[in-house]
């Protein structure tokens, strides 16, 4: 018997959808009501499938369920792997009334959503995220896509799911490194818009890294509530939603430089947030005490504080030049105007940006 812990709604008018959070909901909570036709295609990977595929199938008791199993890892978030989804849909003769289901972490969710946005010019999909990072961030909000060798998530579409089903029990199969990576996105919400949540995280961090189910469920709920509120106000990232990318411009550069998958997304974002905090302090927006507070919580979450040892300021600048937030050739960064208040800006001085890059790259040139 499952235990329903939280439910909330992403308010997007006729395209609104629920986020259901519970213990044991995978396999017990029926999702057929969110499927318009009779066909379902579950997209998962070769790590998640042995653990949760049968339970996912049980969520659609009266539907015809097909499955495509992708290779695991960020390095497979590309055109070649995406085509495996299209191949399976065509071979099984799926129609415009078919529903795709993403069962896995952020890579599976992003690729499944992009396939759903593209197949026959758009079919519905459902998110069943199984990692902390995907539960608190990528499964909510409709951002989908794949990586390009020159930049992360540079090819994609906005395509909202029909529903998001989060089973906290799936977190128990994750290694500690994956929990820490997910916590980077959790911390982000506190830093950009919810100081009360940040206060709570500072007190609860030991429980979170220790896999405490109650604490994790609360962190997931509060993170999803924050994300849902932002998406409802700015679905296509015309302003407010861009603040959700705190640390991501630096972080995406790290991921691309290191080779997709060698650094987990959350690890790169954790370091990226430290770099954004450093630059915010150099710009005079936050105090040194604020910076130390952010450093302390990043350390408590067991996240890396520095980029790869061989990464130079020149590497950062060349990779950040292709960031999606840039406009008319100007580098746009999300910085902290204060703890709890983020802002997208292209006005950071070259001197301060150079100083931040040099500090984190250990004075390498």
Secondary structure, 3 states (H helix, E strand, C coil): CCEEEEEEEECCHHHCEEEEEEECCCCCCCCHHHCCCCEEEEEEECCCHHHHHHHHHCCCCCCEEEEEEECCCHHHCCHHHHHHHHHHHHHCCCCCCCEEEEEECHHHHHHHHHHHHHHHHCCEEEEEECCHHHHHHHCCCCEEEEEECCEEEEEEEECCCCEEEEEHHHHHHCCHHHHHHHHHHHHHHHHHHCHHHHHHHHHHHHHHHCCCHHHHHHHHHHHHHHHHHHHHHCCCCCCHHHHHHCCHHHHHHHHHHHCECCECHHHHHHHHHHHHHHHHHHCCCCCHHHHHHHHHHHHHCCCCCCCCCCCCHHHHHHHHCCCCCCECCECCEEEEEECCEEEEECCCCHHHHHHHHHHHCCCCC
